[in-house]
Amino acid sequence: MRRYPFLSRIPRRLDRRLRFAATTLAAAALAALVVSAPAERPQKQLVRWTAEGHDWLLVADRQQDRISAYDARDGQPLGTIDRASGLADVDRLVLEGRWLVVLGNAGPQVVRLPGLRPQPLAAVSR
């Protein structure tokens, strides 16, 4: 007669618990790697502007800090705005009527369409 029959089951229970804990920790670590990876923003952003006979595609290039304008009907290049034109940092474009708001590290700037001349937001008078 065995004196402590439950002792033979302890190693099996402990083994199951350790495998479960190891599996759970591995799954949590894998999920943290997948979830915590920052989503990279696209290097280019496309905005379409149509008004009074104009149909333009404006392409913001974040790496080059410039905006290129193209005719949306035939793809002809219409012009480029970059640092030489007075444009600072290009991070994102927001279209608001005849104004293209350029958001970046240097603060917001606006570009009057169709003139394609950048200016600081404080200098804009409606």
Buried (B, 14 or more C-beta within 10 A) or exposed (E): EEEEEEEEEEEEEEEEEEEEEEEEEEEEEEEEEEEEEEEEEEEEBEBEBEEEEBEBBBBBBBEBBBBBBBEBEEEEEBEBBBEEBEBBBBBBBEEEEBBBBBBBEBEBBBBEBBEBEBBEEEEEEE
